[in-house]
Amino acid sequence: MYKYDQYDQQMVDTRVEEFRDQVKRRLAGQITEDQFKPLRLMNGLYLQLHAYMLRVAIPYGTLDSRQMHMLAHVARKYDRGYGHFTTRQNLQFNWIKLEDAPDILAELATVEMHAIQTSGNCIRNISSDQYAGAAADEVTDPRVWAELLRQWSTFHPEFTYLPRKFKIAVIGADEDRAAMRLHDIGIQMVRQGGELGGKIFVGGGMGRTPMISHEIRDFVGSDDLLSYLEACLRVYNRYGRRDNIYKARIKILLHEIGPEDYRRQVEEEFVAVKALGLDPPKAEFDRITAFFAPPAYEADAADAIDRSDPDFAVWVDQNTAAHKQPGYAIVTISLKPTGGIPGDATAEQIDLMADLAERYSFDELRVTHAQNIVLPHVRKADLYTIWQQLDAAGLAPANLDLISDIIACPGLDYCSLANARSIPLAQKITERFADPARQRDIGELKVKISGCINACGHHHAGHIGILGVDKKGVENYQLSLGGSGAEDVSLAKITGPGFDEDGVVDAVEKVTTVYLAQREGGERFLDTYRRIGMEPFKEALYG
């Protein structure tokens, strides 16, 4: 993984001291909240319903054990003993005191972490495939490109004040594990005629106007990739709406002018940008690439797994994935226990995951956009020991991609923008479907819950999506079906009138009952829905 050089460290340390002075002036009453707000947001500090929330950047979801231990330390010392992993592969602390914020950022800086560009109308945290560098199906490690984009976008003077926030995802396989097509820019690293490059998608996003991105270029050679992305951003920065926050995202620009005209303007801009020499020289690219060299795998690691413990065998089947190195596996640690809060982990659990990474996964962890944690490089011989320790800590639900592996935003329990609660609803659904055997029988079924139209819970991309709305002062939940953030990307469609909290739990049960009655051999919920359509589900829901 990437390590700071002296310039990285100096940049982060300087920002901390700058913010310390700003906080001091705010606490002394020398600046107003309105004057302070843009300053704190530049440092990832939000004012929520009950307290300040600090969003810590985890670039492309990759971190090591010392960074994970630091997150546990911050949770204990400055928060209420836990942290919340997010759909942007970041971590949020929800109970921060303003006077403590500079000290937290200073402590994070000692382990190469910060909260820069986790808010504001800038390029946010670059996200990527949580299996990057380990997956058997990737053509290249996309983190190299994610790191290059991180360095390019951090404090970029032209893109610091974009019309609206901007999100980029990079993947390196045909299987999309990062919801790439639902980003402002999505990049799929591919090979064409032996040459490595990127397929470029622009204009995806969720929120109140969900859209799937358009393919703008089927191939941009690696030597031109940074210049081409610069051109994409320049066209957006020039024409993106600044007079209406609801029409400011790049997806609206492409909708208004059309992908063809946008593509034409990007190609023209690309010619001008390429002449500036922005693409890194080979020596710099090689320097970054070296940070992502494969770890020192055991060449003769045993490939067999003892499955004599049936609970362990189920966990292996559900929560591990194929690794490119024989004798190794990718492990997903579920942060979705029955009745738990999706994405939350206690300081003790965070410390345990750090210890397991240091001992068993070459000191590396990943945060997933589904709010789980990955150990990317685990010997199969160590799986049983890891499972035992996770199980003792409440971190071994065998539910990856099952109905209880719910994505949910903090909702009205924390967020000042929310209209409805997400967390209690997620808890009730997991309790309703608590039986592990029942979950496995249902199979892959991704439930995603948002507490407002901003869609931080990705409800548009849920096989079952739930949106909380305010209906005349009462929480109401819209149910949607048929979304996907994967390579078979689609947007969920609303079934009809909404439900109260208990009613929507019953509605989820009815929907799964229809699916189980209608599915054919080997079908997932999404497959059955696409085959039979909405009507059988609506009939069960509304009669």
VEXDREN-2710 file (C-alpha; in Angstrom, 1 decimal):
% VEXDREN-2710
k/r/px/py/pz
1/MET/0.0/0.0/0.0
2/TYR/1.0/3.6/-0.6
3/LYS/3.2/5.3/2.0
4/TYR/3.6/9.1/2.5
5/ASP/6.7/10.8/1.3
6/GLN/7.9/14.1/3.0
7/TYR/5.6/16.2/0.9
8/ASP/2.5/14.2/1.7
9/GLN/3.2/14.4/5.4
10/GLN/4.0/18.1/5.3
11/MET/0.8/18.8/3.5
12/VAL/-1.3/17.0/6.0
13/ASP/0.5/18.4/9.0
14/THR/0.2/21.9/7.7
15/ARG/-3.6/21.5/7.1
16/VAL/-4.0/20.2/10.7
17/GLU/-2.3/23.3/12.2
18/GLU/-4.3/25.6/9.9
19/PHE/-7.5/24.0/11.1
20/ARG/-6.4/24.2/14.7
21/ASP/-6.2/27.9/14.4
22/GLN/-9.7/28.1/12.7
23/VAL/-11.3/26.0/15.5
24/LYS/-9.6/28.2/18.1
25/ARG/-11.1/31.3/16.5
26/ARG/-14.5/29.7/16.3
27/LEU/-14.5/28.7/19.9
28/ALA/-13.4/32.2/20.9
29/GLY/-16.3/33.7/18.9
30/GLN/-14.0/35.5/16.5
31/ILE/-15.8/33.9/13.5
32/THR/-19.4/32.9/13.1
33/GLU/-20.8/29.4/12.4
34/ASP/-21.6/30.6/8.8
35/GLN/-18.0/31.7/8.4
36/PHE/-16.7/28.5/10.0
37/LYS/-18.9/26.0/8.1
38/PRO/-16.9/25.9/4.8
39/LEU/-13.7/25.7/6.8
40/ARG/-14.8/22.7/8.8
41/LEU/-16.3/20.9/5.8
42/MET/-12.9/21.2/4.1
43/ASN/-11.6/19.1/7.0
44/GLY/-14.4/16.5/6.9
45/LEU/-16.2/17.9/10.0
46/TYR/-20.0/18.0/9.8
47/LEU/-22.5/19.3/12.3
48/GLN/-25.2/16.6/12.6
49/LEU/-28.3/16.4/14.8
50/HIS/-26.6/15.8/18.1
51/ALA/-22.9/16.4/17.7
52/TYR/-20.2/17.0/15.2
53/MET/-19.4/14.1/12.8
54/LEU/-15.8/13.6/11.5
55/ARG/-15.4/11.6/8.2
56/VAL/-12.0/10.1/7.9
57/ALA/-10.6/9.4/4.5
58/ILE/-9.5/5.8/3.7
59/PRO/-8.2/6.1/0.1
60/TYR/-9.7/3.4/-2.1
61/GLY/-10.6/1.6/1.1
62/THR/-7.0/0.4/1.9
63/LEU/-5.4/0.7/5.3
64/ASP/-2.9/-1.2/7.5
65/SER/-3.0/-2.3/11.1
66/ARG/-1.4/0.8/12.7
67/GLN/-4.1/2.9/11.0
68/MET/-6.8/0.6/12.1
69/HIS/-5.5/0.7/15.6
70/MET/-5.5/4.5/15.4
71/LEU/-9.2/4.4/14.4
72/ALA/-9.9/2.3/17.5
73/HIS/-7.9/4.7/19.7
74/VAL/-9.9/7.7/18.4
75/ALA/-13.2/5.8/19.0
76/ARG/-12.2/5.2/22.6
77/LYS/-10.7/8.6/23.4
78/TYR/-12.8/11.0/21.5
79/ASP/-16.1/9.2/20.5
80/ARG/-18.3/6.7/22.2
81/GLY/-16.2/3.6/21.6
82/TYR/-17.2/2.8/18.0
83/GLY/-16.9/3.9/14.4
84/HIS/-19.1/3.7/11.4
85/PHE/-17.7/2.4/8.1
86/THR/-19.4/4.0/5.1
87/THR/-20.4/3.3/1.5
88/ARG/-17.5/5.6/0.3
89/GLN/-15.0/3.2/2.0
90/ASN/-14.4/5.8/4.7
91/LEU/-15.1/5.9/8.4
92/GLN/-17.2/8.3/10.4
93/PHE/-17.1/9.2/14.1
94/ASN/-20.5/10.5/15.1
95/TRP/-19.9/12.1/18.6
96/ILE/-17.1/14.5/18.2
97/LYS/-16.5/17.6/20.3
98/LEU/-15.4/20.6/18.3
99/GLU/-12.5/21.4/20.6
100/ASP/-11.2/17.8/20.1
101/ALA/-11.2/17.9/16.3
102/PRO/-7.7/19.3/15.7
103/ASP/-6.2/16.8/18.2
104/ILE/-8.0/14.0/16.4
105/LEU/-6.6/15.1/13.0
106/ALA/-3.1/15.5/14.5
107/GLU/-3.2/12.0/15.8
108/LEU/-4.5/10.6/12.5
109/ALA/-1.7/12.4/10.7
110/THR/0.9/10.4/12.7
111/VAL/-0.3/7.3/10.8
112/GLU/-0.8/8.9/7.4
113/MET/-4.5/9.6/7.7
114/HIS/-6.6/12.7/7.3
115/ALA/-10.1/14.0/6.5
116/ILE/-9.3/16.2/3.5
117/GLN/-11.8/16.2/0.7
118/THR/-14.3/14.0/2.5
119/SER/-16.7/16.9/2.1
120/GLY/-17.3/19.9/-0.2
121/ASN/-17.7/20.4/-3.9
122/CYS/-14.5/18.7/-4.8
123/ILE/-13.2/15.3/-5.9
124/ARG/-14.1/13.0/-3.0
125/ASN/-12.3/9.8/-1.9
126/ILE/-11.4/7.7/-4.9
127/SER/-13.1/4.3/-4.4
128/SER/-12.1/1.0/-5.8
129/ASP/-12.6/-2.8/-5.7
130/GLN/-12.1/-4.1/-2.2
131/TYR/-10.5/-7.2/-3.7
132/ALA/-7.9/-5.2/-5.7
133/GLY/-4.5/-6.8/-5.9
134/ALA/-5.9/-10.2/-4.7
135/ALA/-8.8/-11.1/-7.0
136/ALA/-8.3/-13.9/-9.4
137/ASP/-10.3/-12.2/-12.2
138/GLU/-8.6/-8.8/-12.4
139/VAL/-6.4/-7.6/-15.4
140/THR/-4.4/-5.2/-13.2
141/ASP/-4.4/-3.8/-9.7
142/PRO/-6.7/-0.8/-9.9
143/ARG/-5.3/0.7/-6.7
144/VAL/-2.2/2.0/-8.7
145/TRP/-4.6/4.1/-10.7
146/ALA/-6.6/5.1/-7.7
147/GLU/-3.5/6.3/-6.0
148/LEU/-2.4/8.2/-9.1
149/LEU/-5.9/9.9/-9.2
150/ARG/-5.7/10.6/-5.4
151/GLN/-2.5/12.5/-5.9
152/TRP/-3.8/14.3/-9.0
153/SER/-7.1/15.3/-7.3
154/THR/-5.9/16.4/-3.9
155/PHE/-5.9/20.2/-3.7
156/HIS/-6.3/20.4/-7.5
157/PRO/-6.7/24.2/-7.9
158/GLU/-9.1/23.9/-10.8
159/PHE/-11.3/21.3/-9.2
160/THR/-11.5/22.5/-5.6
161/TYR/-14.8/24.4/-6.2
162/LEU/-16.7/22.2/-8.6
163/PRO/-20.4/22.8/-9.3
164/ARG/-21.1/19.8/-6.9
165/LYS/-19.3/17.0/-5.2
166/PHE/-17.6/14.5/-7.5
167/LYS/-17.0/10.8/-7.1
168/ILE/-14.7/8.5/-9.1
169/ALA/-14.4/4.7/-8.9
170/VAL/-11.7/2.5/-10.5
171/ILE/-12.0/-1.3/-11.1
172/GLY/-9.8/-3.8/-12.7
173/ALA/-12.1/-6.7/-13.5
174/ASP/-15.3/-7.4/-15.5
175/GLU/-17.1/-8.1/-12.2
176/ASP/-18.0/-4.7/-10.7
177/ARG/-17.6/-4.8/-6.9
178/ALA/-17.5/-1.0/-6.5
179/ALA/-20.8/0.2/-8.2
180/MET/-18.6/1.9/-10.8
181/ARG/-21.4/2.7/-13.2
182/LEU/-23.2/4.8/-10.5
183/HIS/-20.3/7.2/-10.1
184/ASP/-19.7/10.6/-11.7
185/ILE/-16.8/8.9/-13.5
186/GLY/-16.2/5.2/-13.5
187/ILE/-13.0/3.6/-14.9
188/GLN/-12.7/0.0/-15.8
189/MET/-9.1/-1.0/-16.5
190/VAL/-8.9/-3.2/-19.5
191/ARG/-6.5/-4.6/-22.1
192/GLN/-6.9/-3.9/-25.8
193/GLY/-4.4/-5.5/-28.2
194/GLY/-2.1/-6.2/-25.3
195/GLU/-2.1/-2.5/-24.2
196/LEU/-3.4/-1.5/-20.8
197/GLY/-5.9/1.3/-20.6
198/GLY/-9.3/2.4/-19.3
199/LYS/-12.9/2.2/-20.4
200/ILE/-14.4/5.5/-19.3
201/PHE/-18.0/5.9/-18.0
202/VAL/-19.4/9.4/-17.1
203/GLY/-22.6/10.7/-15.6
204/GLY/-23.7/8.0/-13.1
205/GLY/-25.1/8.8/-9.7
206/MET/-27.9/8.3/-7.2
207/GLY/-29.6/11.0/-5.2
208/ARG/-33.0/12.4/-6.2
209/THR/-32.2/11.9/-9.9
210/PRO/-30.6/8.4/-10.2
211/MET/-28.8/7.7/-13.5
212/ILE/-26.5/5.0/-14.9
213/SER/-23.3/6.4/-16.5
214/HIS/-22.7/6.6/-20.2
215/GLU/-19.7/4.9/-21.9
216/ILE/-17.7/7.9/-23.2
217/ARG/-14.6/6.1/-24.5
218/ASP/-14.2/2.3/-24.9
219/PHE/-10.4/2.7/-24.5
220/VAL/-8.0/5.3/-23.3
221/GLY/-4.4/4.2/-23.2
222/SER/-2.7/4.3/-19.9
223/ASP/-0.3/7.0/-21.1
224/ASP/-3.2/9.3/-21.8
225/LEU/-5.6/8.4/-18.9
226/LEU/-4.9/11.3/-16.6
227/SER/-5.1/13.8/-19.3
228/TYR/-8.4/12.4/-20.5
229/LEU/-9.9/12.5/-17.0
230/GLU/-8.7/16.1/-16.7
231/ALA/-10.5/16.9/-19.9
232/CYS/-13.7/15.2/-18.5
233/LEU/-13.6/17.4/-15.4
234/ARG/-12.8/20.6/-17.3
235/VAL/-15.9/20.3/-19.5
236/TYR/-18.0/19.6/-16.4
237/ASN/-16.4/22.5/-14.5
238/ARG/-17.1/24.8/-17.4
239/TYR/-20.7/24.0/-18.0
240/GLY/-22.0/22.4/-14.8
241/ARG/-24.9/24.3/-13.2
242/ARG/-24.0/26.5/-10.2
243/ASP/-27.3/28.2/-9.9
244/ASN/-29.3/25.1/-8.8
245/ILE/-27.9/22.5/-6.4
246/TYR/-30.4/19.9/-7.6
247/LYS/-29.1/20.2/-11.2
248/ALA/-25.4/20.6/-10.5
249/ARG/-24.1/17.1/-10.8
250/ILE/-22.4/15.9/-14.0
251/LYS/-25.2/13.4/-14.7
252/ILE/-27.5/16.4/-15.3
253/LEU/-25.1/18.0/-17.7
254/LEU/-24.9/14.8/-19.8
255/HIS/-28.7/14.5/-19.6
256/GLU/-29.1/18.1/-20.9
257/ILE/-26.5/18.2/-23.6
258/GLY/-26.4/14.5/-24.4
259/PRO/-23.5/12.1/-24.1
260/GLU/-22.5/12.6/-27.8
261/ASP/-22.0/16.4/-27.4
262/TYR/-20.2/15.9/-24.0
263/ARG/-18.0/13.3/-25.7
264/ARG/-17.2/15.7/-28.5
265/GLN/-16.2/18.5/-26.1
266/VAL/-14.1/16.1/-24.0
267/GLU/-12.2/14.9/-27.1
268/GLU/-11.5/18.5/-28.1
269/GLU/-10.4/19.4/-24.6
270/PHE/-8.2/16.3/-24.4
271/VAL/-6.1/17.5/-27.3
272/ALA/-5.4/20.8/-25.4
273/VAL/-4.8/19.0/-22.1
274/LYS/-2.5/16.4/-23.5
275/ALA/-0.1/19.1/-24.7
276/LEU/0.4/20.2/-21.1
277/GLY/2.2/17.1/-20.2
278/LEU/0.1/16.1/-17.2
279/ASP/0.5/12.3/-17.5
280/PRO/3.2/11.0/-15.2
281/PRO/6.6/10.0/-16.5
282/LYS/7.3/6.3/-16.4
283/ALA/9.6/6.7/-13.4
284/GLU/6.9/8.3/-11.3
285/PHE/4.3/5.7/-12.4
286/ASP/6.8/2.9/-11.5
287/ARG/7.4/4.5/-8.1
288/ILE/3.7/4.4/-7.3
289/THR/3.3/0.9/-8.8
290/ALA/6.1/-0.4/-6.5
291/PHE/3.9/0.3/-3.4
292/PHE/1.4/-2.2/-4.6
293/ALA/3.7/-5.1/-5.3
294/PRO/2.3/-8.5/-4.4
295/PRO/3.2/-9.6/-0.8
296/ALA/5.6/-12.5/-0.2
297/TYR/3.2/-15.4/-0.6
298/GLU/4.2/-18.9/0.5
299/ALA/4.8/-20.7/-2.8
300/ASP/3.7/-24.0/-1.4
301/ALA/0.8/-22.9/0.8
302/ALA/-1.7/-25.7/1.3
303/ASP/-4.9/-25.4/-0.9
304/ALA/-7.1/-27.8/1.1
305/ILE/-9.5/-26.6/3.8
306/ASP/-10.7/-28.8/6.7
307/ARG/-14.5/-28.4/6.6
308/SER/-15.3/-30.8/9.4
309/ASP/-16.8/-27.9/11.5
310/PRO/-20.1/-27.3/9.7
311/ASP/-20.5/-23.7/10.9
312/PHE/-17.0/-22.9/9.7
313/ALA/-17.7/-24.5/6.4
314/VAL/-20.8/-22.3/5.9
315/TRP/-18.7/-19.2/6.6
316/VAL/-16.0/-20.3/4.2
317/ASP/-18.5/-20.8/1.4
318/GLN/-20.3/-17.5/2.1
319/ASN/-17.6/-15.1/3.2
320/THR/-14.5/-16.0/1.3
321/ALA/-13.6/-15.4/-2.3
322/ALA/-11.1/-16.9/-4.8
323/HIS/-7.6/-15.5/-4.6
324/LYS/-5.1/-15.3/-7.5
325/GLN/-2.5/-17.0/-5.4
326/PRO/-3.0/-20.8/-4.8
327/GLY/-3.3/-21.6/-1.1
328/TYR/-4.8/-18.2/-0.3
329/ALA/-8.3/-16.7/0.1
330/ILE/-9.9/-13.3/0.4
331/VAL/-11.9/-13.0/3.6
332/THR/-14.9/-10.7/4.2
333/ILE/-15.6/-9.8/7.8
334/SER/-19.3/-9.0/8.2
335/LEU/-20.3/-5.9/10.2
336/LYS/-23.9/-7.0/9.9
337/PRO/-24.9/-9.1/12.9
338/THR/-28.5/-9.8/13.6
339/GLY/-30.0/-6.8/15.2
340/GLY/-26.8/-4.8/14.7
341/ILE/-26.2/-1.4/13.1
342/PRO/-24.8/-1.9/9.6
343/GLY/-21.2/-0.7/9.3
344/ASP/-20.6/-0.1/13.0
345/ALA/-17.7/-1.7/14.8
346/THR/-16.6/-1.2/18.4
347/ALA/-13.1/-0.1/19.3
348/GLU/-12.4/-3.6/20.5
349/GLN/-13.6/-5.1/17.2
350/ILE/-11.5/-2.6/15.2
351/ASP/-8.4/-3.6/17.2
352/LEU/-9.1/-7.3/16.7
353/MET/-9.4/-6.8/12.9
354/ALA/-6.1/-4.9/12.9
355/ASP/-4.4/-7.7/14.8
356/LEU/-5.7/-10.3/12.4
357/ALA/-4.6/-8.3/9.5
358/GLU/-1.1/-7.9/10.9
359/ARG/-0.7/-11.5/11.7
360/TYR/-2.6/-13.2/8.9
361/SER/-3.1/-10.8/5.9
362/PHE/0.3/-9.1/5.3
363/ASP/-0.8/-6.2/7.5
364/GLU/-3.5/-5.1/5.1
365/LEU/-7.2/-4.4/5.4
366/ARG/-9.9/-3.1/3.0
367/VAL/-13.2/-1.3/3.6
368/THR/-15.9/-2.2/1.2
369/HIS/-18.6/0.0/-0.2
370/ALA/-21.1/-2.5/1.4
371/GLN/-19.8/-1.5/4.8
372/ASN/-17.8/-4.6/5.6
373/ILE/-14.1/-5.2/6.1
374/VAL/-11.8/-7.4/4.0
375/LEU/-8.6/-9.3/4.8
376/PRO/-7.3/-9.6/1.2
377/HIS/-4.4/-12.1/1.6
378/VAL/-5.1/-15.0/4.0
379/ARG/-3.6/-18.5/3.9
380/LYS/-6.3/-21.1/3.7
381/ALA/-4.5/-22.9/6.5
382/ASP/-5.2/-19.9/8.8
383/LEU/-8.9/-19.6/8.0
384/TYR/-10.2/-21.7/10.9
385/THR/-8.2/-19.8/13.4
386/ILE/-9.4/-16.4/12.0
387/TRP/-13.0/-17.6/12.0
388/GLN/-12.8/-18.7/15.6
389/GLN/-11.5/-15.3/16.7
390/LEU/-14.0/-13.4/14.6
391/ASP/-16.8/-15.6/16.0
392/ALA/-15.8/-14.9/19.6
393/ALA/-16.0/-11.2/18.8
394/GLY/-19.3/-11.2/17.1
395/LEU/-17.8/-10.7/13.7
396/ALA/-18.5/-14.0/11.9
397/PRO/-22.0/-13.8/10.5
398/ALA/-21.9/-16.0/7.3
399/ASN/-24.1/-13.5/5.4
400/LEU/-22.1/-11.8/2.7
401/ASP/-24.6/-10.7/0.0
402/LEU/-27.5/-12.3/1.8
403/ILE/-30.7/-10.5/3.0
404/SER/-29.1/-9.5/6.4
405/ASP/-26.0/-8.0/4.7
406/ILE/-27.9/-4.7/4.6
407/ILE/-26.4/-1.3/3.5
408/ALA/-27.9/1.5/5.5
409/CYS/-27.1/5.2/6.0
410/PRO/-27.1/6.7/9.6
411/GLY/-30.6/8.1/8.9
412/LEU/-32.6/10.3/11.2
413/ASP/-30.8/8.9/14.3
414/TYR/-27.8/11.1/13.4
415/CYS/-28.2/13.0/10.1
416/SER/-29.7/16.4/9.9
417/LEU/-30.7/15.8/6.3
418/ALA/-32.6/12.6/6.9
419/ASN/-36.4/12.3/6.8
420/ALA/-36.7/8.9/8.4
421/ARG/-34.7/6.4/10.4
422/SER/-32.7/3.7/8.6
423/ILE/-30.9/1.9/11.5
424/PRO/-34.0/0.6/13.4
425/LEU/-35.5/-0.6/10.1
426/ALA/-32.3/-2.5/9.2
427/GLN/-32.3/-4.1/12.6
428/LYS/-35.9/-5.2/12.3
429/ILE/-35.3/-6.8/8.9
430/THR/-32.3/-8.7/10.1
431/GLU/-34.3/-9.9/13.1
432/ARG/-37.2/-11.0/10.9
433/PHE/-34.8/-13.0/8.7
434/ALA/-32.4/-14.1/11.5
435/ASP/-32.5/-17.8/10.6
436/PRO/-29.2/-18.5/8.8
437/ALA/-30.6/-21.4/6.9
438/ARG/-33.5/-19.3/5.7
439/GLN/-31.1/-16.6/4.5
440/ARG/-29.1/-19.1/2.5
441/ASP/-32.2/-20.6/1.0
442/ILE/-33.2/-17.1/-0.2
443/GLY/-29.7/-16.6/-1.6
444/GLU/-28.2/-13.4/-2.9
445/LEU/-30.5/-10.6/-2.1
446/LYS/-29.1/-7.1/-1.5
447/VAL/-31.2/-4.8/0.7
448/LYS/-30.2/-1.1/0.8
449/ILE/-31.9/1.6/2.9
450/SER/-31.6/5.4/2.7
451/GLY/-33.1/7.8/5.2
452/CYS/-33.6/10.6/2.6
453/ILE/-33.5/11.3/-1.2
454/ASN/-29.7/11.8/-1.1
455/ALA/-29.4/8.0/-1.3
456/CYS/-26.3/7.5/0.9
457/GLY/-27.7/4.0/1.5
458/HIS/-27.7/3.3/-2.3
459/HIS/-31.4/2.3/-2.3
460/HIS/-31.6/2.9/-6.0
461/ALA/-29.1/0.0/-6.5
462/GLY/-30.8/-2.4/-4.1
463/HIS/-32.4/-5.7/-5.3
464/ILE/-34.8/-4.4/-2.6
465/GLY/-34.3/-0.7/-2.0
466/ILE/-36.0/1.3/0.7
467/LEU/-36.3/5.1/0.9
468/GLY/-37.5/6.9/4.0
469/VAL/-39.6/10.0/3.4
470/ASP/-41.5/12.4/5.5
471/LYS/-45.3/12.1/4.8
472/LYS/-47.1/14.9/6.6
473/GLY/-44.8/14.6/9.6
474/VAL/-44.8/10.8/9.7
475/GLU/-42.0/8.5/8.6
476/ASN/-43.0/6.6/5.5
477/TYR/-41.0/4.0/3.5
478/GLN/-41.0/3.6/-0.3
479/LEU/-40.2/0.1/-1.5
480/SER/-38.3/-0.4/-4.8
481/LEU/-37.3/-3.6/-6.6
482/GLY/-34.8/-4.6/-9.2
483/GLY/-31.8/-2.4/-8.7
484/SER/-28.1/-3.5/-9.0
485/GLY/-24.8/-1.7/-8.6
486/ALA/-22.9/-4.6/-10.2
487/GLU/-21.9/-5.2/-13.8
488/ASP/-25.5/-5.9/-14.5
489/VAL/-26.3/-2.4/-13.4
490/SER/-29.9/-1.3/-13.1
491/LEU/-32.0/1.2/-11.2
492/ALA/-34.7/0.0/-8.8
493/LYS/-38.4/0.8/-9.5
494/ILE/-40.9/1.9/-6.9
495/THR/-43.6/-0.7/-6.2
496/GLY/-46.3/1.8/-5.2
497/PRO/-47.5/3.5/-2.0
498/GLY/-45.2/3.5/0.9
499/PHE/-45.4/1.8/4.3
500/ASP/-44.8/2.5/7.9
501/GLU/-41.8/1.0/9.6
502/ASP/-43.4/-2.3/10.6
503/GLY/-45.4/-2.4/7.3
504/VAL/-42.2/-2.2/5.2
505/VAL/-40.7/-5.1/7.1
506/ASP/-43.8/-7.2/6.3
507/ALA/-43.5/-6.0/2.7
508/VAL/-40.0/-7.3/2.4
509/GLU/-41.3/-10.6/3.7
510/LYS/-44.0/-10.7/1.1
511/VAL/-41.6/-9.9/-1.7
512/THR/-39.3/-12.7/-0.7
513/THR/-42.2/-15.1/-0.5
514/VAL/-43.2/-14.3/-4.1
515/TYR/-39.6/-14.8/-5.2
516/LEU/-39.3/-18.2/-3.5
517/ALA/-42.6/-19.3/-5.1
518/GLN/-41.6/-18.1/-8.6
519/ARG/-37.9/-18.7/-8.9
520/GLU/-36.5/-21.3/-11.3
521/GLY/-33.4/-23.3/-10.8
522/GLY/-30.3/-21.3/-10.0
523/GLU/-32.1/-17.9/-10.1
524/ARG/-31.2/-15.1/-7.7
525/PHE/-33.9/-12.7/-6.6
526/LEU/-32.8/-10.2/-9.2
527/ASP/-33.0/-12.8/-12.0
528/THR/-36.5/-13.8/-11.0
529/TYR/-37.7/-10.2/-10.8
530/ARG/-36.3/-9.4/-14.2
531/ARG/-38.0/-12.5/-15.7
532/ILE/-41.5/-12.1/-14.2
533/GLY/-41.6/-8.3/-13.8
534/MET/-43.1/-6.1/-11.1
535/GLU/-46.8/-7.2/-11.2
536/PRO/-46.7/-10.4/-9.1
537/PHE/-44.9/-8.5/-6.4
538/LYS/-47.3/-5.6/-6.5
539/GLU/-50.2/-8.0/-6.3
540/ALA/-48.8/-9.5/-3.2
541/LEU/-48.1/-6.1/-1.6
542/TYR/-51.3/-4.2/-2.5
543/GLY/-53.9/-6.9/-3.6
END
